[in-house]
Amino acid sequence: MEIPKNVVPGYESWRPEAFEKKDGIWIGPRAAVSYPEAGHEIWPESLDNWWYAHRAQIVLESAERYRRGPRAIWDIGGGTGLMSAAFREQGWATVVVEPIEAAARLAVSKADIVFAGVLEDLEVPPGSVPALGLFDVIEHLDDPTVVLRHCQRILAPGGIVLVTVPAIPFLWSATDRAAGHKRRYTKAQMRTEAAAVGLRAAELRYFFALPALAALPLRLVGDSRRQQDADEAILRREARLLTPPPRVDGLLHAVLRIERSIGRHIAFPIGLSLMAVLVHE
């Protein structure tokens, strides 16, 4: 089976030699990742909840603002494909590259094509992809510049890399440890990592700013009790926070609508997350 034309514009005959097509998914060499084994089974599976909906809207706004090529995006470390589903709803061609095969299989219905493997093994033609996404991915890596360098190599001229990461080192918590995070980011750190591989940070902005204010008191008094909890217990508790009762979820949606409205006019000095648009010029 050939790769669809809109996935790698200009390289319609390219095929991933190290991957084999089985049951609707391309399976490649396995790779170790710093991610909890049961993580994809715990997190919500819908974009309707307050956290995923807000992140998707922030990302899509930036994607449309900085896009210079066709609406086609490769979602690297795309998990079960939630972000790809958000892009697909807006008319984008979508590709998921996910190293955990069980998660990749759940993404099949949400993307045009799914690769169970890592970007390096795909040997994508240089200068061929108009946009890539790294949505809460590089904080799991010992050296994020490795994958950023691969992204820079395959980006078309004028292409963009859309990145979201957990932000502000001061906000480090037991959840970061349980989720397999290596770090939380500042704008300066993101700018430095991008520049190291020849990418320019065209946009850097914090989001989930209002929830960050709610998290500050906990960080000020410490997180020692939760640090002693088992990782799976921490992750399940976080999953419940992401899917609260309908009234609470509705309230959080309303709060984040206010945040988006404010954020179009001013830059927040803090946030639970950082959004970056990295440009290949």
N, C-alpha and C positions, 0 to 999 in steps of 0.2 A: 504494500500500500504506500502510495506517495504521500509526502507531507502536503497539507493544503497550501495553496498559493499565498493566502493572506497571512500565513504564520511567519514565513521568512521571505518578505518581499524581495523579488529579484533572484531568489535561489530555489526555484520550484522543484528542481531535481535533487536537492540535498536530502540525504538520508543519514540517520545516526548509526554508523556501522557497529558500534559496541552495544546497541540496543536491539531487542527482539519484540515484535508486536504480538501480544497475547491478550485475548479477551478485552479488546478495546483500549489497551494500555501498552505503552512502550516500556519494557523492563530492561534496565541496564545493570552494571556492576553495583554491588551493595557498598554503602559507605557509612562509617560511624558518625553519629551526630550527638551533640550535647543537648538532648531534649528528653523529657521524661517519657518512659516507654508507654504509659497509658494516657499521655497528654491529650492526644486527639480524640480519645474516647470520653474525656471528661468535659472538654470545652463545648460551649453551645454550637449547634449546627445550623443556626439561622442568622441572617443579617438583621433580623427584626429587633434584636435586643439593643439597649442603649449604647453599649461599648462599640460593637462592630458597626452599627449604623453610623455613629459619629465618625469613626475612623474612615469608613468608606467614603463618606461625604467630603471630608477634608482632603483625602487623597484624590478623588475624582475632580474636585475643583482645581487642584494644582495640575493634574494631568492634562486637563483641557486648556489651562492657561499657558502651559509651556510646550504642548505638543506642536511639533513642526512636520511630522511625517504622518503616515496612515495610522488609523486607530487599531494598532496591534501591539499587544504587550505580553511579555514573558514574565510570569509570576514565579520567581525563584524561591525555593523553600515554601511553596504555596500551600502546604498542608492539605486540608480537605477541599480547598478551592473556593472558600468564601469570598475572598477579594476578587478572584477571577469571575465569579458569578456577578458581583457588583459591576465590574467592567463590561461584562457580556450584556447585561441589561441595558447598558448605555450604547450598545452597538459596536463594541470593540471585539476584535479577534483575540482570543486568549489561549495561552499555553501555560500549563502548570509543570514545573520541574520540582519534584519532591522526593527526597532520599528515603523516606519511610514508606515502604510499599503499601502498607495497610491504609495509610492516610491518602496516598496517591489514588488508590482504587476508589475512595469516596469522592474524589474530585472529578471522576470521569463524566458525570452528568452536568458538571458546572463549567467545563472548559472545552474548547475545540479539540485540544489534544493534550495528553498527559504523559509525561515521562517520569518513571520511577527511577530516580538516580540523581546524579549531581551534574551541575553545569559543565564542569571541566571535562567530563567523559563524553559529552555530546559532540564536541568538536564542531561547534556552530561556525559557519563561514564568517570571517572578519568583516566588520562594517555592514552587517546585514539586518540587524534588529532595531526598529525605531524606538522601542521603549522597553524597559525592564522594571520589575517591581521587587523590592526586598522588604517585605512587610513583617516587621518584628522578627528578623532573621539574623542580622549580623552581630547582635549582642550575644548570640550563642557561640560565636566563633572565636578561637584563640587569636587568629590573625585575620581580621575582616578585609584587609587589603588584598588578600588572595582572591576572594570572590569579586571584589570591586574591580580588580585588574582584569579579570575575565569579562566582566560586564563592559568595561571600557573597550576591550578588544573587539567585541562583537557588535557594539553600538554603531548604528549608521551615523554619518556626520550630522550634527544637530540633534542627535538622539538624547533621550533622558533616562536617568535612573531615579525612580521614585522610592524613597526609603522612609520607613517609620521605625523608631527604636524607643525603648523606655528611656526617660530623660531624668536628669539631675541626680548625680551620685548621692547627694544627701538623702534622697528618697529610697535608697536601697533598703530592701526588706527581706523577710523570710521567703516571700513569694518569688523574688528574683532567684534566690538560691534553689528553691524547689523546681523552678521552671528551667533551670540550666543556663541562666544568664551569666555572662562573664563580666558585664559592666552595664552601667547606665551612662547616657551620653549628655554632653554639653554641646552647644553650637560650635564652640571652638574645636572640640575633638572631632566632630563630624567634618568640619571644614578641612582639618589637617589630614584626615584619612583620605578624603576625596582628592585633595591636591597631590597626595603621594602617588596616585595612580593616573594623574592627568585629567581629573574631572573637576569642574568648577561648581561650587555650591551656589546655584542661582537663587535658591530660596531655602531659608531655615526658619522654622517657626514652631513654637511650643503649642501643644493643644492638650485637651483634658486639663485646662488651667483651673477651672472652678473645682473639679474633684481633687486636684492637687492641694488646694487650700484646706479641704477637709482631711487630707492625709497628713498634713504637717503636724498636728498635735500628737499623733501616734509616733511619728519619727522623733519628736522632741522628747517624749517620755521614754522612748526605747521600745524595742520589739523582742525583749529577751524571752518572754514566755512562748511566743509563737516560734522563735528560733529553735526551740526544743521539740516542736511538733514534727511528726513524720511528714515527708514531702508530699505523699499522696493526700494526706489529710488537709494540708495547706492548699493544695490545688483544688480539691473538691470544695473547700470553703470559698475559694476565689470564684469557682464556677457558679456557685450559688449567688454570689454578689453580682455576677454578670447576667443572671436570669432571676431578678427579684420578682415579687408579686406584681401583677399588672399595674396597680396604682402607683407603686414605687417606680416601676419602669417608665410609666407615662410621665411622672414628675422629672425623672432624670433626662428623658428625651426633651422636655420643655427647657430644663436648665441648659442643656447643650445647644439647643436652638439659640438661646440667648448668647451663649458663648460664641457661636459661629457668627452671629450678627455683630457682636463687639469686635471679634477677631478680624473682620474685614476692614476695620478702621484703625486698630491699634495692635501692636505686637505684645503678646503676653510675656512677662519676664520669667515665667515658670510654667511647667506643665508636667503631667505624668508621662507624656510622650513628646517626641520631637519628629517633625515632618521635614524631610530634605528633598529638594529637587537638584540632582546632579547632572550637569550638562557636559556632553562631549562636543568640543568645538574644533 
